[in-house]
Each structure stands twice: as C-alpha cells, then as structure tokens.
C-alpha cells in the first residue's frame, strides 16, 4: 500500500514507518521537526529511515497549512493515512496552549479534509489515554464518558475524535482513533518520565515524584503499539446501518504499574540509586491510567505482550550506550544509527 505517516520523525511515527517499510509498503513521511524536545533524536530517527529504504520519501512541512497538505496528497495519492503528528505533552499545554490548537486541531482538520477530498481508504489517527480525564472507573473503556478533560492537551485529542466522527458520518471516511497509553522504549521522548528519570538518575540529580508516588501508569512498549497499528491498517471500519465507519480503540498494556515499582526497575537496570523528591499532584495529571483492551482483542485478536520488566531492560540497554556516545559529542559516529535507533537485529 501507499501509506502517509505524519509525525514520522517522532517516536511512534518512526517505528511505525520502519515496520511499514519492512513489510514492503511505500511510505510518505511528513514532519515539521519542531524543537519541543531534542531535535537530534528526531534527525537520528529520520536518518535511519532515509538510509535504509528507497521506498521512503520525506516532506518537511507544517500541517497547519491546508493548501500544502492538499497539494501533497494530490501528488502522492495515499491509500492509508496514519496521522500521528501532534503537539505532545500534558504539562506544556499549560504554558503554550495556542501550540495545541494549531498542531492538534487545525492540522488535524486539514488532514481529514484532504483524506475526504482524495477518498483515502482508511484514516488512523493518534488520540490519547488523557481523554479519560477525571474518570474514576478503571479500567478505562472506550464506552466511558470522556467529556471531563483535565488538560488542554486532552481536550484537543477528544476534539480529534469528535471531528473524525463527523467526517465518518458525513462523508463515509473510515476513521480509527488510537488512544495510546504511556508509550515507552528505545529512542523515545525525553520529556516522558522513564527517559527524564534516567537522565537525572545517571547525572546524580534528584527526580520529582508527584502525588507522593501514588501514581499508576499503563506503560505500553513501543513494539506493542506498532503491532496494534499494523493489525488495524487493513481493517477499516465500515458503515453499519446508521452507524458511520468510525472506531476508537485503547492501545495499552492492560497492566498498570505503580510509579515506585517503575523507578526501582530503572535503578536496577541503570545500576544507580534514585534521589527521590516527593511532590504534590500537578495540574493536568491523573492518578491512574489503565486500558480496557477487550475491543482490540475482539477485533484484531491481539494483546500487548511486553512486560514492564522486559521493556525497561530494553530501554536501558539502548539508553546507556546512547548517553555515553552523546557525552562524547559524537552520538551518530560512535554508535551506529541502527543501534541508536534500537532497530538493530529486527
């Protein structure tokens, strides 16, 4: 198939592109490569794809520019669009709300409008476990109310789901929303807890643990996320009577982990002890994330398989040489791109 992947230089985007390309698909990757976190990581991911695959093409562009999105889709004519580009981060949305409206709302409606116009066969897009907001019932089910967001980031992700429903209802555009739960793994996002904790622990700096450590997260390893996406690509939803071709799924590990358990595993794999500073709950955070993935298992016969022990071991095995190479000021020359990316041996 001819597949568009937006946010291709991002964590999930780069892994998804690699998997699609390995399976023989043509991939058009799109990313603006913003500086929300270390651009070098994004460039490493992108270099891996460019160097390995002749069937990969990259376009640096702002999806907020609707005419450019439309023109590129007219030129490349994708069968499937995997829209992963977004302004990430719950806490940053408290500081720079306008970035979320532009990147997560304006850009997404531009992608949906282009998909409608060019009759794309299946649009998959990134939502988030954050849409569950202040919900107290666990595990979180796709049937639960999600109209009480506790961050603007969550509100923009819910707006994506609402827009997708409208496009599915009005234009029969098959859309699948992916509510990701705390994705982690090699070459991930430095703003995520597992990565930032590792950075501070290895530097001998204290780590801030919010809600006095009484937090639980449904950590989901990157390969499990990508497997779920790949199984959903060839299964676009179909109209069922008055129900539009619209679906939303949780993609989580279905096994929430206590934050302190997670920290102890990091200590074990990094060979250091964490200097922990307990803090009160921060605005926008939630105490627990926990995915009900029954729908995922029912529709694509799949459950994530990577335990937190195995996943953090793999992350740390990547992170230690990456950090050493980075500190020598030559991450790409001292460690092969494949090793840095965590793709070696796949």
C-alpha positions in Angstrom: 0.0 0.0 0.0 0.9 3.6 -0.3 0.9 5.0 3.2 1.2 8.5 4.6 2.6 8.8 8.1 2.6 12.3 9.8 4.9 12.9 12.7 7.3 10.4 11.0 10.3 11.8 12.9 8.6 11.2 16.2 8.8 8.2 18.5 5.7 6.3 17.4 5.9 7.6 13.8 9.4 6.4 13.1 8.8 2.9 14.5 5.6 2.7 12.5 7.3 3.8 9.3 10.1 1.3 9.8 7.6 -1.5 10.2 5.5 -0.5 7.2 8.7 -0.2 5.0 10.0 -3.6 6.2 6.7 -5.1 5.1 7.0 -3.7 1.6 4.7 -0.6 1.8 5.5 2.7 0.2 5.7 5.4 2.9 5.5 9.2 2.5 6.6 10.7 5.8 5.7 14.2 7.0 7.1 16.1 9.9 7.8 19.8 10.8 10.6 18.6 13.2 9.8 21.2 15.9 12.1 21.7 18.8 9.7 20.7 21.6 12.4 18.2 22.5 15.9 17.3 21.3 15.9 17.7 17.5 18.9 15.4 17.2 16.8 12.4 18.3 14.3 13.2 15.5 17.1 13.6 13.0 18.5 10.2 14.1 15.1 8.5 13.6 14.7 10.1 10.2 18.3 9.3 9.1 17.6 5.6 9.9 14.6 5.6 7.6 16.2 7.5 4.7 19.4 5.4 4.8 17.6 2.0 4.9 14.7 2.4 2.5 14.4 3.6 -1.1 10.6 3.3 -0.8 10.6 6.1 1.8 10.2 9.8 0.9 10.2 12.6 3.4 8.5 16.0 3.3 9.2 18.7 5.9 6.1 20.8 6.2 3.6 22.3 8.6 0.2 20.5 8.5 -1.4 23.8 9.7 -1.0 24.9 6.0 -4.1 23.3 4.5 -3.2 24.1 0.9 0.2 22.4 1.2 -1.4 19.3 2.7 -4.0 19.1 -0.1 -1.3 19.6 -2.8 0.9 16.8 -1.3 -2.0 14.4 -1.1 -2.9 15.1 -4.7 0.6 14.4 -5.7 1.2 11.2 -3.6 -2.3 9.7 -3.5 -2.1 7.6 -0.4 -4.3 4.6 0.3 -4.0 4.9 4.0 -3.1 7.8 6.3 -1.6 7.3 9.8 -1.9 10.7 11.4 0.5 10.8 14.4 1.7 14.4 14.3 0.7 16.5 17.3 2.0 18.8 19.9 2.6 16.4 22.7 2.8 16.8 26.5 0.2 17.5 29.2 2.2 20.0 31.2 3.4 22.0 28.3 -0.2 22.7 27.3 -0.5 24.8 30.5 2.3 27.0 29.2 1.7 27.2 25.5 -2.0 26.5 24.8 -2.0 28.0 21.3 0.5 25.4 20.0 -2.0 22.7 20.8 -4.9 24.3 19.0 -2.7 24.8 15.8 -0.9 21.4 15.9 -3.7 19.2 17.2 -6.9 20.8 15.9 -6.1 22.9 12.8 -3.6 20.5 11.4 -5.9 17.5 12.1 -8.9 19.0 10.3 -6.6 19.8 7.3 -5.6 16.1 7.2 -9.2 15.0 7.4 -10.3 17.3 4.7 -7.5 16.1 2.4 -8.5 12.5 3.2 -12.1 13.2 2.4 -11.3 15.0 -0.9 -9.0 12.3 -2.1 -11.1 9.4 -0.9 -8.5 7.8 1.4 -9.4 4.2 2.2 -8.6 4.4 5.9 -7.5 7.2 8.3 -5.9 6.1 11.5 -5.1 8.9 14.0 -3.5 9.3 17.4 -5.7 10.0 20.3 -4.6 9.6 23.9 -5.5 8.0 27.3 -5.6 11.6 28.5 -9.1 11.9 27.1 -10.4 9.9 30.1 -9.5 12.9 32.3 -11.1 12.8 35.7 -12.8 9.4 35.2 -12.6 7.3 38.4 -13.7 3.9 37.0 -10.9 1.6 35.9 -10.0 0.1 33.6 -10.8 2.8 31.1 -13.2 1.6 28.5 -13.9 3.1 25.1 -17.6 3.2 26.2 -16.8 5.5 29.1 -17.7 9.2 29.2 -14.8 11.3 28.0 -16.2 14.8 28.4 -14.2 15.9 31.5 -10.7 16.6 30.3 -8.2 17.9 32.9 -5.8 19.4 30.4 -6.0 21.3 27.1 -3.9 18.5 25.5 -6.7 16.0 26.4 -9.3 18.4 25.1 -7.6 18.7 21.7 -7.4 14.9 21.5 -11.1 14.5 22.3 -11.8 17.1 19.6 -9.9 14.9 17.1 -12.3 12.1 17.9 -15.3 14.3 17.5 -14.1 15.6 14.2 -13.3 12.1 13.0 -16.9 11.0 13.9 -18.3 13.9 11.8 -16.2 13.1 8.8 -17.1 9.4 9.1 -20.8 10.4 9.4 -21.0 13.0 6.7 -18.6 11.6 4.1 -18.2 7.9 4.9 -14.5 8.4 5.6 -13.3 5.3 7.5 -11.6 6.5 10.7 -9.9 4.7 13.6 -8.8 6.6 16.7 -5.9 5.2 18.7 -5.9 6.0 22.4 -2.3 5.4 23.3 -1.3 4.6 26.9 2.1 5.9 28.1 4.3 4.6 25.3 8.0 3.9 26.1 11.0 2.2 24.6 14.4 2.9 22.9 14.9 6.3 21.3 11.7 7.6 22.9 10.6 11.0 24.0 13.0 12.8 26.5 10.0 14.5 28.2 8.5 11.2 29.2 9.0 10.1 32.8 11.1 7.0 32.1 13.5 8.9 29.9 13.8 12.1 32.0 14.2 9.9 35.2 17.0 8.0 33.6 18.7 11.2 32.5 18.6 12.7 36.0 19.4 9.5 37.8 22.6 9.0 35.7 23.6 12.6 36.3 23.2 12.2 40.1 20.3 14.7 40.1 17.1 14.2 42.1 13.9 13.2 40.5 10.5 14.7 41.3 7.8 12.1 42.0 4.4 13.6 42.0 1.3 12.7 44.1 3.8 11.4 46.7 4.4 8.3 44.5 0.7 7.2 44.5 0.6 7.1 40.7 -0.1 4.2 38.3 0.5 4.1 34.6 -0.3 1.6 31.9 3.1 1.6 30.3 3.0 0.2 26.8 6.1 -0.8 24.9 6.6 0.7 21.5 6.7 -2.6 19.6 3.3 -3.5 21.1 1.9 -0.1 20.0 3.2 -0.6 16.4 1.8 -4.2 16.2 -1.6 -2.9 17.1 -1.4 -0.2 14.4 -0.3 -2.7 11.8 -3.2 -5.1 12.5 -5.7 -2.2 12.3 -4.4 -0.8 9.0 -6.1 -3.4 6.7 -9.3 -3.3 8.8 -11.1 0.0 8.1 -14.4 0.3 9.9 -17.5 0.0 7.7 -20.9 1.7 7.9 -23.4 -0.4 9.8 -26.9 0.9 9.2 -26.9 4.4 10.7 -23.6 3.9 12.4 -20.8 5.6 10.5 -17.4 3.9 9.7 -15.9 5.1 12.9 -14.0 3.3 15.6 -11.9 4.2 18.6 -9.5 1.7 20.5 -7.4 1.7 23.6 -3.9 0.5 22.9 -2.4 -0.1 26.3 -0.7 -2.9 28.2 -3.7 -3.6 30.4 -1.4 -3.9 33.4 -0.9 -0.6 35.2 2.4 -0.3 37.2 3.0 1.7 40.4 5.3 4.6 39.8 7.7 3.4 42.6 7.9 -0.1 41.1 8.8 1.5 37.8 11.6 3.6 39.5 13.0 0.6 41.2 13.3 -1.2 37.9 15.1 1.7 36.3 17.5 1.7 39.3 18.1 -2.0 38.8 18.8 -1.7 35.0 20.8 1.5 35.2 22.9 0.5 38.2 22.2 3.7 40.2 20.0 4.7 43.1 17.4 7.5 42.6 17.4 10.6 44.8 13.6 11.0 45.1 11.8 14.2 46.0 8.1 13.6 46.7 5.8 16.3 45.3 2.1 17.1 45.4 -0.1 16.3 42.4 0.5 18.6 39.4 -2.4 20.3 37.5 -3.4 18.3 34.4 -2.1 14.9 35.8 -4.3 11.9 36.7 -3.6 9.3 39.3 -4.2 6.2 37.3 -4.3 5.1 33.6 -5.5 1.6 32.9 -6.6 0.4 29.5 -9.5 -2.0 28.8 -8.4 -3.5 25.5 -11.2 -6.1 25.1 -12.3 -4.4 21.8 -8.7 -4.6 20.5 -8.6 -8.3 21.2 -12.0 -8.9 19.8 -11.5 -7.1 16.5 -7.8 -7.9 15.7 -7.1 -10.8 18.1 -4.2 -9.0 19.8 -2.9 -8.1 23.2 0.4 -6.4 24.0 3.0 -8.9 25.2 5.9 -6.9 26.6 6.2 -6.8 30.4 7.4 -3.6 32.1 10.5 -5.6 33.2 11.4 -6.6 29.7 10.6 -3.2 28.2 12.6 -1.2 30.7 15.5 -3.6 30.3 15.5 -2.9 26.5 15.2 0.8 27.0 18.2 0.9 29.4 20.2 -1.3 27.1 19.7 1.3 24.4 20.0 4.3 26.7 23.4 3.6 28.4 25.5 3.5 25.1 23.4 6.3 23.7 24.2 8.5 26.7 27.9 7.6 26.6 28.1 8.4 22.9 26.2 11.7 23.3 28.5 12.8 26.1 31.5 12.2 23.8 29.8 14.6 21.5 29.5 12.1 18.6 26.4 10.0 19.1 26.0 9.2 15.4 29.6 8.4 14.7 30.4 6.5 17.9 27.2 4.4 17.8 25.7 3.2 14.5 22.4 4.8 13.6 20.7 1.3 13.8 22.0 0.8 17.3 21.0 4.3 18.4 17.5 3.8 17.0 17.1 0.4 18.6 16.3 -1.2 15.3 19.4 -3.4 15.1 18.5 -7.1 14.8 14.9 -6.5 13.8 
